[in-house]
Amino acid sequence: MRQLRITPLNIASALLMTWLLWQIVAEGIGMGTAGWFLLLLLVLVAADQFFRLMLRNLKRVWMAEGVFVLLVVVLVWILRAW
């Protein structure tokens, strides 16, 4: 059996999916907005697979994905403030 490798993008995907399901059940967001979050989830999964293929070492994957998540958060923060 292959070893389970948890990475920052896996954690971010799980948190996003949990929040999305919570909002849909609580009717906090509409289905149009949910579609955008599902697209973001797809991008996170694709980026995770990309980093795993490019960087075989788990420590390097953690560093690269951590920097990627941090850059995305800062970019979203700047765009929302603008």
Phi, psi and omega in degrees: 000138181290148179285133178287125181244105178272134182230168179302325179287330173296316180295315179297320178296317179295317178295319179296316180294319178296315180296318181297314179296322178298315181292323179292316179295319181278001181056039179277336179225158178273173182290334177294316177293323179298326177298320177295321179290327175293324175296318176298320178298319177297319178295320179297318180293318179295319178295321178298315179295322177299311180296322179294322179286323182282323183239106184284331182284128184297325179295319178292323178297316179300316181294313182295315181289326176297316177295319178299312179297317179298316178296320179295317179297315179295319179297316178296319179298317179294316180295322179289328180283336182281000000 
